[in-house]
């Protein structure tokens, strides 16, 4: 905690860190110092202090500066107000948007990877990417028959203080920024009910005659988790232009994959109001999955096509001819939009309401362009009011949220409540005092029947394996065609509509 007598030293060191990192020009030293003093509500300052011989870590200094502001009553001690001040302080050592873009595209001329390395490092160093919070997440793998599924329990986003929630309810929605993905978020200070973005920067990029942007996700779920977003606030829509754009992105950044959430509720993403895609530098289990049934698309001799060995229903298309691949993917999308098979339980529409859509993922595979098209359907029923192809009630104690792009590829994003709840399940399995949640009871009883636990048994590992099994069932629930003989016959029936 920063004491009043050493705060001037912290300020001196923080500005020096910015100078040494070349984010502050030495000529701007006084300017930046005075801006920091203002943020801290400080009117006096010892300006002739020597820099510490060993400079502390920037984020350690940041914490102490914010603690000082709280102790002096400059800000209230809420997660949101701390975050706002943190972002404002780090903004002092973050280049302007114009400089970030100049540096990015200068490096891009040598290598796309050099450009993204620069921007990714900057976004970590200025605390826009919350590296320390992300490190709190639980992460493990489950060896499924389809490859190693990744499981994360997301602990990175801080819980809101009850007083902060009450204040947020009193705050009127300003309507600005329009949404969390709009470019007007860049540099926005934030509010009690809206995230701080003072240290946020966006790289501008051309994409098929449109203006788009590249930014990283503050609470990244995987390596270099980034977002490609339209400069225009317009709703997501899956169409031929979607395939043109995602292939255009991987052409510009061949070391990244990029995918789009589906464009319908239940099977879609959390923000359908703003056209955007997610990407990054990570190899998911679905990418490693092999084709177990190949077929030909009439009129597309350059395109390899096949059904993927995956718990969901995935068609993989591959070609060196980008234009052919775009047209082939468009054919699959358009054919699927209106496809019904009542015997297989698939209805494309209820009256005028559409149900069929696709989750597409694009990448480079050597010289080839590759697209995985995951068939989705958002129909509900009296038995499954949350969605027929949505996590079913028997797995919702672990995962009840929508299955979006990231889960589709084999990475589970599980809610933070499970961190404590699974510990209680472990206590229950060891016959120790526990507070197991009622909605885990049936599952825990089933686990208890599977194994007898003694001192040699790793109960924690057993429970994690069981969570992995549940995630596999979640993916199977979301699959339009099931991994059964009848399910795969029905899948191939749809494939035949593409081959004629």
GUVEXLUM-750507 format. One record per atom (N, C-alpha, C): residue in one letter; x, y, z. Coordinates in steps of 0.02 Angstrom, whole numbers, plus 50000, padded with zeros to 5 digits. Layout:
N
AXYZ;...
//
This chain:
500
X500434994050000;X500005000050000;X500445006250000;X500285011049957;X500695017049949;X500575021850008;X501115023650043;X501065028550097;X501205035550069;X500985040450106;X501035047350081;X501755049450071;X502215046650113;X502905048950108;X503285045950048;X503025040450019;X503395037649961;X503005038149896;X502445041549896;X502055042149834;X502425046049781;X502815051049801;X503195054949751;X503715050549717;X504005045949755;X504495041349726;X504155036749675;X503565034449692;X503195030149646;X503025033849581;X502825040049588;X502665044049528;X503285044949486;X503835046549518;X504475047449482;X504665041049445;X504605035349479;X504795029049447;X504315027149391;X503675028449400;X503185026749348;X503325030549283;X503465036949289;X503615040949230;X504265038449198;X504755036649239;X505385034049212;X505285027549176;X504835023349201;X504685017049167;X504415018549097;X503975023449092;X503705025349027;X504255027848980;X504735031549007;X505285034148966;X505725028348942;X505885023748988;X506325018148969;X505985013448920;X505325012948924;X504955008748876;X504825012348811;X505055018548807;X504985022848748;X504255024348732;X503845024248784;X503145026348776;X503045033548797;X503545036448831;X503545043548849;X504185046648822;X504115051848782;X504705055548760;X504975059548819;X505645059548829;X505925063448885;X505695070748887;X505545073648828;X505305080448827;X504605081148858;X504245075448862;X503565075648890;X503555073748964;X504135073248995;X504175070949064;X503755075249111;X503835081749109;X503455086249153;X502705085849138;X502545085649073;X501845085349052;X501515079149082;X501835073349073;X501545067049097;X501525066849173;X502025069649205;X502035069849279;X501435073749305;X501325079449275;X500765083649298;X500085080449284;X500045076849229;X499415073349214;X499295067849266;X499825064449287;X499755059249338;X499575062349406;X499885067949422;X499715071349485;X498975073249487;X498715075449431;X498005077349428;X497555071249439;X497735065649408;X497335059549416;X497325057249489;X497875058549525;X497935056449594;X497675061749643;X497425067249617;X497185072649660;X497725075749702;X498325076149674;X498915078449712;X499145085249685;X499225090049729;X499415096749707;X500155098249720;X500475094549765;X501185095749778;X501595089749756;X502245090749745;X502665085349719;X503395087249729;X503795082549751;X504525083549756;X504815081649688;X505025086549650;X505195085349580;X505925083349568;X506345083649621;X507055082249610;X507275075549638;X506805070949647;X506975064249672;X507345060249618;X507825056249641;X508185051849595;X507755045649581;X507835042949521;X507485036949503;X507765031149544;X507335026449564;X507565020549602;X508065016649561;X508585013849596;X509095010049561;X508795003949525;X508335000649559;X507974995049528;X507244997149520;X507054998449458;X506365000549445;X505894994749458;X505344996049494;X504854990749506;X504464989049443;X504084983549446;X503654981749390;X503104986949382;X502944988849320;X502434994149309;X501764992649344;X501534986449341;X500884984949370;X500904985149446;X501484983749475;X501554984349548;X501504991649569;X501804996049529;X501755003249542;X501035005549533;X500715003049480;X500015004849466;X499575003349526;X499654997349554;X499244995449612;X499335000349670;X499955002349682;X500095006849738;X499825013949725;X499855016049663;X499575022649646;X498815022749657;X498495017349636;X497765017049645;X497585016449719;X497975012549756;X497855012049829;X497905019049862;X498395022849839;X498485029649866;X497855033749853;X497595033349791;X497005037249774;X496405035249816;X496345028749830;X495795026449873;X495885029049944;X496485028349971;X496615030450040;X496515037950050;X496665041849998;X496595049050002;X495885051449985;X495445046749969;X494755048549954;X494665051549885;X495155050649841;X495095053249773;X494575049149734;X494555042649745;X494055038249715;X493765033749769;X493165031149755;X492865026249800;X493165019449785;X493165015149835;X493485008649828;X493005003449799;X492815004449735;X492414999649698;X492844996749641;X492714990649620;X493084987849563;X493054992449502;X492464995349487;X492394999549427;X492795005949433;X492775009249491;X493145015549498;X493895014349498;X494115008849527;X494825007049525;X495035005749452;X494615002049416;X494775000449346;X494815006749303;X494375011449316;X494385017749278;X495035021449289;X495245021949353;X495875025449368;X496475021549341;X496465015049347;X497015010949320;X497105012349246;X496545012349209;X496595013449136;X496835020449121;X496615025449160;X496835032349148;X497575033149161;X497825029849213;X498545030249228;X498955026749174;X498735020749153;X499115017149101;X499065020649033;X498545024449024;X498485028348962;X499065033248954;X499355035449010;X499915040149008;X500525037148974;X500585030548977;X501165027348945;X500935022948886;X500365024648857;X500105021248797;X500125026048739;X500425024148683;X500455028648625;X499765030448600;X499715036148566;X499095038148533;X498915033048478;X498285032848461;X498055028348409;X498455029148344;X498595035248325;X498955036548263;X499655033348265;X499985033648324;X500655030748329;X500625023148331;X500125020448365;X500045013148366;X499945010548296;X499525013848257;X499405011648189;X500025012548145;X500385017948155;X501005018948116;X501505013348131;X501595011848195;X502065006548215;X501834999748188;X501184998448193;X500914991948171;X501044990748097;X500834995548056;X500894994547984;X501604995047959;X502024998647996;X502734998747979;X503034991747988;X502854988448042;X503094981648054;X502764976648007;X502134977847989;X501774973347945;X502134972747878;X502444978147856;X502804978047792;X503344972747792;X503624971247851;X504124965947856;X503814959247869;X503294959147912;X502984952847930;X502334954047968;X501774950947947;X501154951547986;X501234949548058;X501644944348070;X501754942048138;X502124947348180;X502604950848150;X502954956248187;X502454961648207;X501984963048164;X501484968248179;X501044966148237;X500774960048235;X500334957848289;X500724956748353;X501354954548349;X501774953848409;X501844960648445;X501964965848406;X502024972548434;X501384974648469;X500824973848435;X500184976248462;X499964972048522;X500084965548519;X499904961148574;X500314962748636;X500974963848627;X501404965548684;X501184972148714;X501034977048672;X500814983548697;X500174982848738;X499704978948713;X499054978048746;X499124974448813;X499644970448820;X499794967248884;X500154972148931;X500654975548903;X501074979948944;X500684985748974;X500174988248937;X499794993948963;X499174991749002;X499144985249018;X498614982449061;X497924982649028;X497894983548962;X497244982848929;X497034975448931;X497524971048913;X497414963948923;X497574962448996;X497104959949032;X497164959049105;X497544952549121;X498194952749110;X498614946749117;X498584943749186;X498584948049237;X498584945349305;X497924941949323;X497374944849300;X496724941749312;X496644935349272;X496884935349210;X496824929449168;X497204923549199;X497764925049232;X498174919849263;X497804916249319;X497264919149344;X496874915949397;X496424910349371;X496304910249305;X495854905249277;X496114898149287;X495654893549299;X495834886449302;X495814883649231;X496314879849213;X496354877149145;X496614869949147;X496264865449113;X496494858449108;X496224855449044;X496464849549026;X496244846148966;X495894839548983;X495454837648938;X495094831348944;X495214827348880;X495474821248888;X495644817048830;X495004813648804;X494664816948757;X494054814248729;X494214809948668;X493734805948644;X493834802048583;X493954806448521;X493804812948527;X493874817548470;X494504821848476;X494914820448526;X495504824548538;X495454828048605;X496004831248627;X496014834448693;X495584840748696;X495034840348732;X494604846248743;X494914850448799;X494864857048791;X495124861548842;X494554864048886;X494684864348951;X494184866548999;X494474872449038;X494114877949042;X494324883549084;X493744885449130;X493914887049192;X493434890149237;X493644897449240;X493214901849215;X493384908849204;X493334912849269;X493904914349298;X493934918249361;X494204925249351;X494314927149288;X494694933349275;X494284939649286;X493644939549268;X493244945649275;X493064946749349;X493224952549377;X493084953749448;X492334954049462;X492144951449519;X491434951849539;X491274958949560;X490664961149545;X490454967949562;X490264968549635;X490474973949665;X490294975449733;X489534976949736;X489174974549787;X488454975949792;X488294983349790;X488714987549821;X488594994749820;X488684997449749;X489164994549713;X489274996649643;X488664994849601;X488384988849613;X487794986749575;X487214991549588;X487134993549651;X486594998249669;X486695004949635;X487325007349633;X487465013649599;X487335013149524;X487515007349496;X487415006449424;X486685006749404;X486245004249449;X485525004449435;X485265011649434;X485605016049470;X485395023049471;X485675027049412;X486145023949377;X486465027349320;X486045026449258;X485865031949226;X485485031549164;X485945029349107;X485685025349062;X486075023149005;X486215029048958;X486835030848954;X487015036748915;X486935035648840;X486935029348818;X486875027948747;X487525029148709;X488055030648745;X488715031648714;X489225028348759;X489665024448732;X489695021748664;X489065017448648;X488945016748583;X488335013248562;X488325006048586;X488905002648582;X488954995848609;X489684994648628;X489814988948659;X490484987448684;X491004986548630;X490784985648567;X491254984448513;X491364990448468;X490984995748477;X491065001448433;X491745004748441;X491995007648388;X492655010848391;X492665016848438;X492085019648453;X492065025348498;X492255023348570;X492335016848583;X492585014648648;X493315016548659;X493675017548604;X494395018948609;X494525025348648;X494835024548707;X494985030248750;X494425032448795;X493845028948793;X493285030848836;X493445029348909;X493325034248953;X493535033549023;X493155028049059;X492525026949041;X492135021949076;X491665025049127;X491205021049153;X490725023249203;X490645017649255;X490255018949305;X490135013949356;X489795007749326;X489435008749269;X489085003249236;X489375001649167;X489985004149154;X490265003149087;X491025002549093;X491334997749059;X492054996549070;X492505002249048;X493065002949084;X493555008149069;X493945006349006;X494045011348963;X494395010148900;X494905015648884;X495145019248934;X495625024648921;X496255022148887;X496475016048904;X497095013248876;X496955008548817;X496365008948789;X496155004648734;X496365007748667;X496655003548624;X496845005748557;X496605000748506;X496445003248446;X496194998948391;X496625000348329;X496864994948298;X497214995548234;X496694995748178;X496735000848136;X496285001348079;X496544997048022;X496084993747988;X496294989347933;X495754989247878;X495964988847816;X495484988147761;X495254980947756;X494624979947739;X494374973147731;X493814973247679;X493974971047619;X493484970547564;X493114977147554;X493494982447546;X493224989147533;X492814991947591;X492904989247651;X492594991947711;X493144993847761;X492964998047808;X493434999847861;X493294995447923;X493814992047944;X493754987548001;X494304989148052;X494274985848109;X494774986848161;X494984980148191;X495584980248221;X495854974448257;X496004976648328;X495764972848376;X495924974148446;X495994967348481;X496274967448541;X496324961248580;X495774961148633;X495614955148656;X495104954348707;X495424955648776;X495114959948817;X495404961448883;X495474955248928;X494984950748923;X494994944648964;X495064938648917;X495654938048887;X495764933148835;X495654925948859;X495324921948817;X495194914948833;X495724910348805;X496154912848760;X496674908848729;X497214913648703;X497754910848676;X498314914948656;X498134919848600;X498294926248612;X498184931648563;X497454932048541;X497014931048588;X496294931448575;X496124938548552;X495934939148489;X495814945848461;X495114946248431;X494924952448416;X494264953848388;X494354958248326;X494054956248272;X494024960248211;X493324963248208;X493274969848204;X492624973048210;X492514978248155;X491894978748134;X491714983648083;X491734990648113;X491974995448073;X491975002448095;X491265005148100;X490805001848064;X490105003848065;X489714999448113;X489295002448154;X488874998548199;X488294995648159;X488354989348142;X487834985948103;X487784978748128;X487204975648123;X487114968948152;X487494963648114;X487654958248150;X487984952548119;X487494949148071;X487774946848017;X487374943147968;X487824938347931;X487624932047928;X488014927147891;X487784926947819;X488244928247774;X488094928447703;X488754927347665;X488724927847599;X489324926847559;X489874931647581;X489684937847596;X490184942747617;X490554940747680;X490234936647723;X490564934247784;X491164929947765;X491084925447718;X491634921147697;X492174925247662;X491964930147623;X492454934547591;X492874938147644;X492564940247698;X492924944047749;X493374939647792;X493124933847815;X493544929847858;X494134926847819;X494034925347756;X494604923047715;X495064928847699;X494784934847692;X495194940847682;X495634942247743;X495364940747803;X495744941847864;X496324936947869;X496194930447857;X496744925547863;X497244926447806;X497034929647752;X497514931247700;X497984936747724;X497714941647761;X498124947047789;X498534944647848;X498254940047888;X498584937647948;X498584929947948;X499024927047907;X499014919747897;X499184915647959;X499454918848011;X499614915248073;X499034915148121;X498474918348104;X497884918448146;X497314914348115;X496904911348158;X496264908848134;X495754914548145;X495184914048113;X494644918948126;X493984915348116;X493514916948160;X492854913748155;X492304918548173;X491704916848152;X491124920848167;X490634916848209;X490334920048258;X489784916948292;X489194916548244;X488744911848258;X488134911348218;X487714917648228;X487254918848182;X486884925148181;X486164924548207;X486024919248245;X485364918348274;X485414917648350;X484904919748386;X484904918748460;X484964911448479;X485174910148540;X485284903548569;X485934900448544;X486024900248478;X486644897348451;X487154902748431;X486954909048440;X487384914548419;X487824917248475;X488174922748461;X488614925848510;X488234930448557;X488614933448603;X488314937848653;X488174944848625;X488524946748572;X488414953348542;X488254952348468;X487614951948453;X487404951048383;X487264957648349;X487294963148387;X487114969648360;X487684973048323;X488304970348329;X488884973448297;X489264968148259;X489354969248195;X489704964448151;X490424963748174;X490614957648192;X491304956548216;X491464949048212;X492114947648214;X492364940748215;X492884940148270;X493004934048292;X493534932748340;X494084928648308;X494694929848330;X495254926248302;X495804925448353;X496384923348329;X496944922548375;X497444917448350;X497934916348393;X498484911848376;X498464905848424;X498024901348409;X497914895648453;X497664889848411;X497894883848426;X497674877848391;X497164874248435;X496544874148413;X496014870848449;X495964863548428;X495634859648470;X495564852448455;X495194851448388;X494714855548372;X494334854648311;X494784855448249;X495274859948254;X495734860848198;X496134854448185;X496294850748239;X496684844548232;X496254838648210;X495594839348215;X495144833848198;X495204832048124;X495124825748109;X495204823348041;X494524822348007;X494544822547941;X493944821147901;X493824813647901;X493214811547919;X493064804347918;X492594802247861;X492384807247821;X491954805747763;X492054811247712;X492334809547655;X492464814447602;X491914814147549;X491784819947519;X491284820247466;X491474825747417;X491154825747360;X491284830747308;X490714835747304;X490894841947290;X490404847147278;X490374848347203;X489784847447174;X489714848147102;X489884855247081;X490324855847032;X490524862347007;X491124865347044;X491384861847094;X491954864447133;X492504859147137;X492804857747080;X493314852547077;X493934854447117;X494034860947129;X494634863147166;X494544862747241;X493934861247263;X493784861347335;X493734854247362;X494134852847414;X494074846647451;X493524847547504;X493094842547512;X492544843147560;X492474836747600;X492274837447662;X492194831547704;X491844833147769;X491594827847801;X491294828347868;X491844827147919;X491874831447969;X492394831048020;X492214826148075;X492714822848101;X492624818348158;X492604822748221;X492004825048237;X491904829948291;X491214828948321;X491124830248387;X490474829048418;X489904833348390;X490074839248362;X489574843248328;X489594841748253;X489144844648215;X489074843048144;X489474848048102;X490044845848076;X490524850548044;X490704848147975;X490654852747927;X490894851547859;X491534855647849;X492054852247827;X492694855747813;X492784856447738;X492934862647717;X493084864247647;X493794866847643;X494144864747591;X494854866547585;X495044867547512;X495404873047498;X495604874447429;X496134879847427;X496534879747375;X497004885247363;X496654890947327;X496074889447297;X495694894447259;X495204897947307;X495374903947328;X494964907447378;X494264908847351;X494204910847289;X493554912547260;X493094906347258;X493374900647238;X492984894447237;X492764892547307;X493214893347355;X493054891547424;X492484895847452;X492504902247435;X491964906847456;X491294904647427;X491294903047363;X490674900847330;X490424894147358;X490894889747373;X490704883147401;X490394883947470;X490704888147512;X490444889347579;X489754892647576;X489674897147527;X489024900547519;X488484895447499;X488674890747456;X488204885447436;X487964881447497;X488434879547540;X488254875647600;X487794879747644;X487964886147656;X487544890447698;X486844891147670;X486794892747606;X486134893847576;X485714887447575;X486054881847562;X485694875447561;X485444873647631;X485854875047681;X485674873347750;X485124877947776;X485134884247757;X484634889047782;X483924886347772;X483794883047716;X483104880947699;X483014873347704;X483484869947735;X483454862547736;X483064860047796;X482604855547784;X482224852247837;X482244844747826;X482234841147882;X482204833947881;X481814831947944;X481144831647937;X480714830547996;X480884824048031;X481074818847993;X481244812448024;X481854813148069;X482314817648051;X482914818848092;X482804824448143;X482194827248144;X482044832448193;X482294839348174;X482444840348110;X482714846748087;X482184850548047;X482004856448072;X481544860848037;X481884867448026;X481884869847964;X482244875947948;X481874882147971;X481214881847975;X480804887647994;X480204885448035;X479974889848078;X479314889348109;X478934895348084;X478474894148037;X478154899548000;X478704903647966;X478774910047985;X479284914247953;X479924914847994;X479954911448051;X480534912048095;X481064906948075;X481674909248056;X482204904648034;X482544901148093;X482784895148082;X483134891348134;X483834889148114;X483954888248050;X484604885548028;X485114891048014;X485704890048039;X486264894648025;X486914890748032;X487474894348030;X488124891148031;X488604895048075;X489064891548107;X489644894648140;X490254893148096;X490534898148061;X491104896848017;X491774898648050;X492284894748036;X492964896048060;X493444895348001;X493874900347990;X494344900147934;X495064900347960;X495514897347920;X496224897347937;X496624895747874;X497264896647877;X497714894347824;X497984887447844;X498034883047796;X498334876547806;X498864875647752;X499474877847767;X499984878147716;X499794883247663;X499764881147601;X499564885547546;X498804885847538;X498464881447572;X497734881047566;X497374885947612;X496774887847590;X496294891047635;X495824885547660;X495624885947723;X495214880747752;X494644883947791;X494044881347782;X493454883747819;X493094877747850;X492964878147915;X492524873347948;X491834876647956;X491314873147934;X490634875647938;X490244871247986;X490074874048045;X489724870248096;X488974871548089;X488594866448075;X487874867148064;X487534868448131;X487104873548133;X486764875448195;X486004875948183;X485614874848236;X484894875548233;X484664877848301;X484254883148304;X484064886048369;X483344884548390;X483054879248362;X482364877648378;X482294875448451;X481724877048481;X481574874948549;X480964870248548;X480834867148606;X480254862648611;X480024862748684;X479464859648697;X479214859248766;X479694855248810;X480024850248781;X480504846248818;X481154850048830;X481354854148780;X481974857948785;X481834865348770;X481534868848818;X481354875848806;X481964880448796;X482544878448821;X483154882448811;X483454881448742;X483254876148708;X483524874648643;X483624867148635;X483384864448579;X483474857348566;X484214855648557;X484574860248524;X485294859348512;X485694864148555;X485554863648619;X485834867948671;X485984863248730;X486424865048776;X486544860648833;X485884858548866;X485784852048873;X485164849448901;X485164849948977;X484584849549009;X484544850649082;X485024846449123;X485184840349101;X485614836049141;X486354838149142;X486534843049100;X487224845649102;X487254853049122;X486684856049133;X486664863249147;X486944865049216;X487024860149260;X487354861549324;X488084863449313;X488354861449256;X489044863349237;X489044868949185;X488644868249133;X488654873049078;X487944873949051;X487654879849060;X486994881149034;X486974887048985;X487564890448978;X487594896248934;X487614893848861;X487514898648815;X487534897048743;X488204894048723;X488184889648673;X488794886748645;X488984890948585;X489474895248595;X489694899748543;X490314897248507;X490624901748471;X491194900048429;X491744896348466;X491934898848525;X492504896048561;X492354888948586;X491764887948614;X491574881148637;X491534876348578;X491254878748522;X491194874648462;X491854871448443;X492404875248451;X493064872848431;X493394868448484;X493064867648542;X493334863048592;X493624866148654;X493454872448668;X493694875748728;X493094877848770;X493004874748829;X492434876348873;X492594882548914;X492134887248915;X492184893048959;X491664892149013;X491874889849071;X491404888149125;X491364893849175;X490784894549208;X490674900249254;X491094899749318;X491264905449347;X491694905549407;X491394901949467;X490724901249470;X490414897949528;X490684890949538;X490914887749482;X491134880749486;X491774879849527;X492174885049532;X492804884449569;X492664882049641;X492194885349674;X492024883449743;X491554877349744;X491094877049697;X490594871649698;X490914864849687;X491414864449643;X491734858049631;X492144855749690;X492404860349729;X492754858549791;X492274855149840;X491654857649842;X491154854549885;X490964847549860;X490954846649794;X490834840049765;X491384835249786;X492004837649785;X492564833449805;X492504831349878;X492304836149921;X492204834549992;X491664829250000;X491134829949961;X490584825049964;X490824818049944;X491234817749892;X491484811249869;X491954808149919;X492274812249960;X492724809650013;X492354808550079;X491694809350077;X491284808550137;X491494813250193;X491684819350174;X491864824450222;X491314829750225;X491274833550279;X490764838750283;X490794843350223;X490204845050195;X490194848850133;X489544852850128;X489544857450080;X488954861450065;X488804860749990;X488734854649968;X488624853449897;X487974856649873;X488004859849815;X487404863049787;X486914857649766;X486274859049776;X485754854149761;X485764851949688;X485934856549643;X485924854849571;X486524850449551;X487014849549595;X487564844849582;X487444837949612;X486924837349654;X486844831349695;X486774824949653;X486334825049605;X486224819049565;X486864816949528;X487204821849499;X487834820549464;X488354817749513;X488404820649572;X488894818349621;X488744811249644;X488104809649651;X487914802749669;X488114797849615;X488034799849552;X488244795549497;X489004794549498;X489374799749514;X490104799149518;X490304794549574;X489944794849629;X490104790749687;X490024783349672;X489554781849628;X489434774949608;X489984772249563;X490344776749531;X490854774649482;X491504772349515;X491664775049574;X492314773549603;X492274773649679;X492694769749710;X492784769949782;X493404774049797;X493324779049839;X493884783549851;X494254781649915;X494914781549910;X495344780649968;X495904785649964;X496384785150008;X496924790050010;X497334790149946;X497344784549910;X497754784149850;X497384787149789;X496734787849795;X496344790449739;X496384798049735;X496544800749677;X496564808049667;X495854810349651;X495494812449702;X494794814449693;X494744820549648;X495204825249656;X495184831349616;X495244829649541;X495724825249525;X495814823249455;X495184819749429;X494894815649471;X494284811949452;X493724816749435;X493634821949476;X493104826849465;X493234830849401;X493874832749391;X494034836549330;X493894832349267;X494054825949271;X493894821449215;X493144821149203;X492774820949258;X492044820749252;X491764827149221;X492064832849237;X491864839149206;X492004838949131;X492584836149113;X492744835349042;X492234831049006;X492004825749038;X491494821349009;X490844825248998;X490684829549046;X490074833649040;X490134838448981;X490734841548973;X490814846148917;X490744842548850;X490984836348846;X490894832548785;X490154831548771;X489764830048823;X489044829248814;X488714835848794;X488974841448820;X488724848048800;X488804848948724;X489394847248698;X489514847848627;X489064843148587;X488974837048613;X488534832248579;X487804834748579;X487594837948634;X486924840848635;X486844846148581;X487374850148571;X487344855648523;X487414853248450;X487604847048441;X487674844348374;X487004842948342;X486904845548282;X486264844548247;X486184837148229;X486714834048204;X486704826948189;X487124823248241;X486834818148272;X487164814748327;X487664809648302;X488134807748346;X488644802848329;X488354795748336;X487824794548299;X487514787948296;X487474785948223;X487324779648210;X487254777348141;X486694781248107;X486124781848141;X485554785548112;X485724792848101;X486074795848150;X486264802948145;X486724804248086;X487214799848076;X487684800848021;X487374799347953;X486904794747952;X486524793547889;X486134799747870;X485814802847921;X485434808947908;X485884814647886;X486494815047916;X486984820247896;X487164819247822;X487284813147802;X487484811847733;X486914813147684;X486304812647710;X485724814347669;X485734821747651;X485934825947699;X486004833047684;X486594834147636;X487134830547646;X487724831147602;X487534829747530;X487084825047520;X486874823347451;X486544829247416;X486234833747453;X485934839747422;X486464844547396;X487084843847422;X487634848147400;X487994845147340;X487894838747329;X488284835247278;X487904834547212;X487304837147211;X486904836347148;X486654843147125;
//
